[in-house]
């Protein structure tokens, strides 16, 4: 069996399984963050204190981001698109708005919340935040121009970036476990790696499936 045949056979199962795992990671961390934010008191110096001190920014960024990553897989399903085109279009507009709010508030968060992870973390948030917004706007422009294949590709890139923080959390756990650096020191590099890994995987998938979806 060739590499292309292997990707064709196992790729969708692996990709969707990975997406589900990352979505669950994001949901769990969001639940923890919600409990801490609305049921606890700020503890200066701790990672969680940033969110406790700015509940509105935290809530908008977190809830809109979760709405996007949880419902985006439905939008990417060919079966759903084919049988529910009107719903697909309506839901797509809602999710683009949610995703844009999540991206914008994510960058605002770097300005109003104390930056955790230093310059590397702040730079990653802005770099990938702007890339996320660009991918969303490009996807919207493509669908308005009836360039459906290109629309699909840009939405897959957007979805991959939307899951970036989930990958970062897993990478961060590994870096803390297998290096001598602290969470603060690992946070920025893990953020860069989390988003970059997702983008690379997305591009591999797009190159393999281009013209087939």
VOTORKOL-51172 format. One record per residue (C-alpha): residue number from 1; x, y, z. Coordinates in nm, 2 decimals. Layout:
<nodes>
fise NUM, X X, Y Y, Z Z
...
</nodes>
This chain:
<nodes>
fise 1, X 0.00, Y 0.00, Z 0.00
fise 2, X 0.14, Y 0.34, Z -0.10
fise 3, X 0.16, Y 0.64, Z 0.12
fise 4, X -0.12, Y 0.81, Z -0.08
fise 5, X -0.34, Y 0.50, Z -0.04
fise 6, X -0.27, Y 0.49, Z 0.33
fise 7, X -0.37, Y 0.86, Z 0.37
fise 8, X -0.68, Y 0.81, Z 0.16
fise 9, X -0.79, Y 0.51, Z 0.37
fise 10, X -0.69, Y 0.62, Z 0.72
fise 11, X -0.66, Y 0.99, Z 0.69
fise 12, X -1.02, Y 1.09, Z 0.75
fise 13, X -1.06, Y 0.87, Z 1.06
fise 14, X -0.73, Y 1.00, Z 1.20
fise 15, X -0.81, Y 1.36, Z 1.12
fise 16, X -1.16, Y 1.35, Z 1.27
fise 17, X -1.04, Y 1.16, Z 1.58
fise 18, X -0.77, Y 1.42, Z 1.64
fise 19, X -1.02, Y 1.70, Z 1.59
fise 20, X -1.26, Y 1.54, Z 1.84
fise 21, X -0.97, Y 1.50, Z 2.10
fise 22, X -0.87, Y 1.87, Z 2.05
fise 23, X -1.23, Y 1.99, Z 2.08
fise 24, X -1.26, Y 1.79, Z 2.41
fise 25, X -0.94, Y 1.94, Z 2.54
fise 26, X -1.07, Y 2.29, Z 2.46
fise 27, X -1.41, Y 2.22, Z 2.62
fise 28, X -1.25, Y 2.08, Z 2.94
fise 29, X -1.02, Y 2.38, Z 2.97
fise 30, X -1.31, Y 2.62, Z 2.90
fise 31, X -1.52, Y 2.45, Z 3.17
fise 32, X -1.23, Y 2.48, Z 3.42
fise 33, X -1.18, Y 2.84, Z 3.32
fise 34, X -1.55, Y 2.92, Z 3.36
fise 35, X -1.56, Y 2.76, Z 3.71
fise 36, X -1.25, Y 2.96, Z 3.82
fise 37, X -1.37, Y 3.28, Z 3.67
fise 38, X -1.73, Y 3.29, Z 3.80
fise 39, X -1.69, Y 3.08, Z 4.11
fise 40, X -1.35, Y 3.18, Z 4.25
fise 41, X -1.14, Y 3.47, Z 4.36
fise 42, X -0.83, Y 3.61, Z 4.18
fise 43, X -0.50, Y 3.48, Z 4.31
fise 44, X -0.23, Y 3.72, Z 4.21
fise 45, X 0.07, Y 3.56, Z 4.04
fise 46, X -0.11, Y 3.25, Z 3.91
fise 47, X -0.19, Y 3.17, Z 3.55
fise 48, X -0.57, Y 3.17, Z 3.62
fise 49, X -0.56, Y 3.52, Z 3.78
fise 50, X -0.54, Y 3.68, Z 3.43
fise 51, X -0.88, Y 3.54, Z 3.34
fise 52, X -1.04, Y 3.60, Z 3.68
fise 53, X -0.95, Y 3.97, Z 3.66
fise 54, X -1.10, Y 4.02, Z 3.31
fise 55, X -1.42, Y 3.80, Z 3.30
fise 56, X -1.58, Y 3.98, Z 3.00
fise 57, X -1.29, Y 3.95, Z 2.76
fise 58, X -1.25, Y 3.59, Z 2.88
fise 59, X -1.61, Y 3.50, Z 2.83
fise 60, X -1.64, Y 3.65, Z 2.48
fise 61, X -1.32, Y 3.50, Z 2.35
fise 62, X -1.39, Y 3.16, Z 2.51
fise 63, X -1.76, Y 3.12, Z 2.42
fise 64, X -1.74, Y 3.24, Z 2.06
fise 65, X -1.43, Y 3.03, Z 2.00
fise 66, X -1.60, Y 2.72, Z 2.14
fise 67, X -1.91, Y 2.78, Z 1.93
fise 68, X -1.68, Y 2.79, Z 1.62
fise 69, X -1.47, Y 2.48, Z 1.69
fise 70, X -1.77, Y 2.27, Z 1.81
fise 71, X -2.00, Y 2.34, Z 1.51
fise 72, X -1.74, Y 2.38, Z 1.24
fise 73, X -1.71, Y 2.00, Z 1.19
fise 74, X -2.07, Y 2.00, Z 1.09
fise 75, X -2.00, Y 2.26, Z 0.83
fise 76, X -1.71, Y 2.06, Z 0.69
fise 77, X -1.93, Y 1.75, Z 0.65
fise 78, X -2.02, Y 1.69, Z 0.29
fise 79, X -2.33, Y 1.49, Z 0.39
fise 80, X -2.46, Y 1.78, Z 0.60
fise 81, X -2.38, Y 2.04, Z 0.33
fise 82, X -2.55, Y 1.84, Z 0.06
fise 83, X -2.87, Y 1.77, Z 0.25
fise 84, X -2.90, Y 2.11, Z 0.44
fise 85, X -2.76, Y 2.37, Z 0.21
fise 86, X -2.98, Y 2.65, Z 0.35
fise 87, X -2.89, Y 2.56, Z 0.71
fise 88, X -2.52, Y 2.53, Z 0.61
fise 89, X -2.52, Y 2.88, Z 0.47
fise 90, X -2.70, Y 3.03, Z 0.77
fise 91, X -2.49, Y 2.85, Z 1.02
fise 92, X -2.18, Y 2.95, Z 0.83
fise 93, X -2.25, Y 3.32, Z 0.86
fise 94, X -2.31, Y 3.28, Z 1.24
fise 95, X -1.99, Y 3.08, Z 1.28
fise 96, X -1.78, Y 3.33, Z 1.08
fise 97, X -1.90, Y 3.61, Z 1.32
fise 98, X -1.83, Y 3.39, Z 1.62
fise 99, X -1.48, Y 3.31, Z 1.49
fise 100, X -1.40, Y 3.67, Z 1.41
fise 101, X -1.51, Y 3.78, Z 1.76
fise 102, X -1.29, Y 3.50, Z 1.91
fise 103, X -0.99, Y 3.60, Z 1.70
fise 104, X -1.03, Y 3.97, Z 1.77
fise 105, X -1.09, Y 3.93, Z 2.15
fise 106, X -0.80, Y 3.68, Z 2.16
fise 107, X -0.57, Y 3.96, Z 2.04
fise 108, X -0.74, Y 4.22, Z 2.27
fise 109, X -0.67, Y 3.97, Z 2.55
fise 110, X -0.29, Y 4.01, Z 2.50
fise 111, X -0.34, Y 4.39, Z 2.56
fise 112, X -0.56, Y 4.38, Z 2.86
fise 113, X -0.45, Y 4.06, Z 3.03
fise 114, X -0.10, Y 4.02, Z 3.17
fise 115, X 0.09, Y 3.83, Z 2.91
fise 116, X 0.18, Y 3.48, Z 3.02
fise 117, X 0.48, Y 3.34, Z 2.84
fise 118, X 0.65, Y 3.67, Z 2.76
fise 119, X 0.72, Y 3.81, Z 2.41
fise 120, X 0.71, Y 3.47, Z 2.24
fise 121, X 0.35, Y 3.42, Z 2.36
fise 122, X 0.24, Y 3.77, Z 2.27
fise 123, X 0.39, Y 3.74, Z 1.92
fise 124, X 0.23, Y 3.40, Z 1.86
fise 125, X -0.11, Y 3.54, Z 1.97
fise 126, X -0.09, Y 3.83, Z 1.72
fise 127, X 0.07, Y 3.64, Z 1.44
fise 128, X -0.17, Y 3.35, Z 1.44
fise 129, X -0.47, Y 3.57, Z 1.54
fise 130, X -0.42, Y 3.78, Z 1.23
fise 131, X -0.37, Y 3.47, Z 1.02
fise 132, X -0.69, Y 3.33, Z 1.16
fise 133, X -0.89, Y 3.64, Z 1.07
fise 134, X -0.73, Y 3.65, Z 0.72
fise 135, X -0.83, Y 3.29, Z 0.66
fise 136, X -1.19, Y 3.35, Z 0.77
fise 137, X -1.23, Y 3.67, Z 0.55
fise 138, X -1.07, Y 3.49, Z 0.26
fise 139, X -1.31, Y 3.20, Z 0.30
fise 140, X -1.60, Y 3.43, Z 0.31
fise 141, X -1.48, Y 3.62, Z 0.00
fise 142, X -1.44, Y 3.29, Z -0.19
fise 143, X -1.79, Y 3.17, Z -0.11
fise 144, X -1.93, Y 3.50, Z -0.21
fise 145, X -1.75, Y 3.46, Z -0.55
fise 146, X -1.88, Y 3.11, Z -0.58
fise 147, X -1.53, Y 2.97, Z -0.55
fise 148, X -1.64, Y 2.67, Z -0.34
fise 149, X -1.32, Y 2.46, Z -0.36
fise 150, X -1.11, Y 2.76, Z -0.24
fise 151, X -1.37, Y 2.84, Z 0.03
fise 152, X -1.34, Y 2.48, Z 0.16
fise 153, X -0.96, Y 2.51, Z 0.18
fise 154, X -0.96, Y 2.84, Z 0.37
fise 155, X -1.22, Y 2.72, Z 0.61
fise 156, X -1.02, Y 2.41, Z 0.68
fise 157, X -0.72, Y 2.63, Z 0.76
fise 158, X -0.94, Y 2.84, Z 0.98
fise 159, X -1.06, Y 2.53, Z 1.17
fise 160, X -0.70, Y 2.41, Z 1.21
fise 161, X -0.60, Y 2.75, Z 1.36
fise 162, X -0.91, Y 2.74, Z 1.58
fise 163, X -0.79, Y 2.41, Z 1.73
fise 164, X -0.44, Y 2.55, Z 1.78
fise 165, X -0.48, Y 2.62, Z 2.15
fise 166, X -0.59, Y 2.26, Z 2.20
fise 167, X -0.28, Y 2.13, Z 2.04
fise 168, X -0.07, Y 2.38, Z 2.24
fise 169, X -0.21, Y 2.25, Z 2.57
fise 170, X -0.10, Y 1.90, Z 2.47
fise 171, X 0.24, Y 2.02, Z 2.35
fise 172, X 0.28, Y 2.22, Z 2.67
fise 173, X 0.21, Y 1.92, Z 2.89
fise 174, X 0.48, Y 1.72, Z 2.70
fise 175, X 0.73, Y 2.01, Z 2.72
fise 176, X 0.68, Y 2.05, Z 3.10
fise 177, X 0.71, Y 1.67, Z 3.15
fise 178, X 1.02, Y 1.62, Z 2.94
fise 179, X 1.22, Y 1.95, Z 2.99
fise 180, X 1.36, Y 2.13, Z 3.28
fise 181, X 1.18, Y 2.46, Z 3.19
fise 182, X 0.89, Y 2.60, Z 3.38
fise 183, X 0.53, Y 2.64, Z 3.24
fise 184, X 0.60, Y 3.01, Z 3.19
fise 185, X 0.91, Y 2.94, Z 2.99
fise 186, X 0.75, Y 2.67, Z 2.78
fise 187, X 0.42, Y 2.85, Z 2.72
fise 188, X 0.53, Y 3.07, Z 2.43
fise 189, X 0.72, Y 2.81, Z 2.23
fise 190, X 0.43, Y 2.56, Z 2.28
fise 191, X 0.19, Y 2.82, Z 2.14
fise 192, X 0.40, Y 2.86, Z 1.83
fise 193, X 0.43, Y 2.48, Z 1.79
fise 194, X 0.06, Y 2.42, Z 1.86
fise 195, X -0.06, Y 2.64, Z 1.58
fise 196, X 0.22, Y 2.55, Z 1.34
fise 197, X 0.16, Y 2.17, Z 1.38
fise 198, X -0.21, Y 2.22, Z 1.30
fise 199, X -0.14, Y 2.43, Z 0.99
fise 200, X 0.12, Y 2.18, Z 0.85
fise 201, X -0.13, Y 1.90, Z 0.90
fise 202, X -0.41, Y 2.10, Z 0.73
fise 203, X -0.19, Y 2.18, Z 0.43
fise 204, X -0.09, Y 1.81, Z 0.40
fise 205, X -0.46, Y 1.72, Z 0.40
fise 206, X -0.55, Y 1.99, Z 0.15
fise 207, X -0.27, Y 1.89, Z -0.09
fise 208, X -0.39, Y 1.53, Z -0.07
fise 209, X -0.76, Y 1.60, Z -0.11
fise 210, X -0.75, Y 1.89, Z -0.35
fise 211, X -1.01, Y 1.83, Z -0.62
fise 212, X -1.18, Y 1.54, Z -0.45
fise 213, X -1.41, Y 1.72, Z -0.20
</nodes>
